[in-house]
Amino acid sequence: MPKVLETPKELANRIGLPVTNIRYLIREEMLEHVFTAPGKRNPKIPKGSWEKYVSQFSVKAQADGRFIDEA
């Protein structure tokens, strides 16, 4: 059975970012997560949250070098 939740460290290893960056995104509530312990401890990230974050915060570059916001 595939895992539905992953730890910040597991996500960081999967996508190649430092775990501190993942924890920052959690702290700033930019990345979907759930806490599995009282007191906002032990965050877990649902599968697909990183892909949703990337699509939500991506901007598209135009051919002339300017950026346009897709939102």
C-alpha positions as CSV (number, residue, x, y, z in Angstrom):
1,M,0.0,0.0,0.0
2,P,1.5,3.4,-1.0
3,K,2.1,6.0,1.7
4,V,-0.4,8.8,1.7
5,L,1.7,11.1,3.9
6,E,5.4,11.9,3.9
7,T,7.6,13.7,6.4
8,P,9.4,17.0,5.5
9,K,12.6,15.0,5.3
10,E,11.2,12.5,2.9
11,L,9.7,15.3,0.7
12,A,13.1,17.1,0.7
13,N,14.9,14.0,-0.4
14,R,12.4,13.3,-3.1
15,I,12.5,16.8,-4.7
16,G,16.1,17.7,-3.9
17,L,15.6,20.7,-1.6
18,P,17.0,21.2,2.0
19,V,14.5,20.1,4.7
20,T,14.8,23.7,6.1
21,N,13.1,25.0,3.0
22,I,10.2,22.5,3.4
23,R,9.8,23.4,7.0
24,Y,9.7,27.1,6.1
25,L,6.9,26.5,3.6
26,I,5.0,24.6,6.3
27,R,5.5,27.4,8.9
28,E,4.4,30.0,6.4
29,E,1.4,27.8,5.5
30,M,2.3,27.8,1.8
31,L,2.5,24.0,1.6
32,E,-0.4,21.8,2.5
33,H,0.3,19.8,5.7
34,V,-1.3,18.1,8.7
35,F,0.0,17.8,12.2
36,T,-0.1,14.3,13.7
37,A,0.7,15.4,17.3
38,P,-0.7,18.1,19.6
39,G,0.9,21.5,19.7
40,K,1.6,21.8,16.0
41,R,4.3,19.1,16.1
42,N,5.2,16.3,13.7
43,P,4.0,17.7,10.4
44,K,3.2,15.4,7.5
45,I,2.7,16.4,3.9
46,P,-0.1,14.7,1.8
47,K,1.0,13.2,-1.5
48,G,0.5,15.7,-4.3
49,S,0.9,18.8,-2.1
50,W,4.3,19.7,-3.6
51,E,3.0,19.4,-7.2
52,K,0.0,21.6,-6.2
53,Y,2.4,24.2,-4.6
54,V,4.6,24.3,-7.7
55,S,1.6,24.8,-10.1
56,Q,0.1,27.5,-7.8
57,F,3.2,29.6,-7.4
58,S,4.8,29.2,-10.9
59,V,5.1,32.1,-13.3
60,K,5.6,31.8,-17.0
61,A,8.4,33.6,-18.8
62,Q,7.6,35.4,-22.1
63,A,10.0,35.2,-25.1
64,D,11.2,38.8,-24.4
65,G,12.3,37.9,-20.9
66,R,9.4,39.4,-19.0
67,F,7.3,37.3,-16.6
68,I,3.5,37.0,-16.6
69,D,1.5,35.7,-13.7
70,E,-0.8,32.9,-14.7
71,A,-3.2,33.5,-11.8
